[in-house]
């Protein structure tokens, strides 16, 4: 599974340095998560690190 960033993203960049697999990049309007490399921080953290730092709670599992 992977995480995704919703359109509510305010492009603050808080999530970018938190990703251990460098799956988060700056898109045209909002940040984006590459679903091919996102591992939801399994093996790195107890939960996805990006969700813990997102000030607007716009990062969810890709199947949502």
Backbone torsions as a table, in degrees:
resi	resn	phi	psi	omega
1	UNK	NA	164.1	-179.8
2	UNK	-140.2	167.8	176.0
3	UNK	-99.9	161.1	174.2
4	UNK	-141.5	155.4	-179.9
5	UNK	-105.2	127.0	-178.3
6	UNK	-81.3	168.9	-179.0
7	UNK	-64.4	-11.2	177.7
8	UNK	-71.4	-7.9	-178.0
9	UNK	-54.4	134.0	178.8
10	UNK	-101.7	10.8	177.6
11	UNK	54.9	41.2	-179.6
12	UNK	-77.5	-24.8	178.5
13	UNK	84.7	4.2	-178.3
14	UNK	-61.5	-32.4	-177.1
15	UNK	-75.8	-28.8	-172.2
16	UNK	-52.9	-53.3	-178.4
17	UNK	-75.0	-9.6	-178.2
18	UNK	-81.8	-19.8	-173.9
19	UNK	-78.9	114.8	-178.4
20	UNK	-72.4	-17.0	179.9
21	UNK	-106.1	7.7	179.8
22	UNK	54.0	38.8	-179.1
23	UNK	-84.6	-11.6	-178.0
24	UNK	-96.8	130.9	178.3
25	UNK	-134.7	161.5	177.4
26	UNK	-82.1	119.2	178.3
27	UNK	-89.2	-169.8	179.6
28	UNK	-63.9	-44.9	-178.0
29	UNK	-115.5	-36.5	-178.8
30	UNK	-134.6	169.3	174.6
31	UNK	-73.2	154.6	-177.1
32	UNK	-131.8	152.9	177.7
33	UNK	-116.3	129.0	177.8
34	UNK	-77.6	112.7	-177.6
35	UNK	-68.7	-17.6	179.9
36	UNK	-76.5	-22.5	-178.1
37	UNK	-116.1	-12.8	178.9
38	UNK	-70.9	129.1	178.8
39	UNK	-117.6	16.4	-176.8
40	UNK	53.4	29.7	177.9
41	UNK	65.6	15.6	176.6
42	UNK	-61.1	129.5	-178.0
43	UNK	88.8	-6.2	180.0
44	UNK	-119.0	-47.6	-176.5
45	UNK	-139.0	164.1	178.7
46	UNK	-71.3	-24.7	178.7
47	UNK	-145.9	164.8	178.4
48	UNK	-57.4	120.0	-176.3
49	UNK	-64.9	-30.8	-179.0
50	UNK	-64.2	-36.6	-178.8
51	UNK	-68.5	-31.1	-178.3
52	UNK	-68.7	-27.8	-176.4
53	UNK	-103.6	-8.3	-177.6
54	UNK	-69.7	118.5	-177.3
55	UNK	-73.5	-15.1	-179.1
56	UNK	-117.1	10.3	177.2
57	UNK	50.0	49.0	-177.5
58	UNK	-105.4	14.1	179.8
59	UNK	-111.0	122.5	-175.8
60	UNK	-134.0	169.8	173.8
61	UNK	-65.7	143.3	-174.7
62	UNK	-60.9	-23.5	-179.2
63	UNK	-83.0	-5.4	-179.5
64	UNK	-81.8	NA	NA
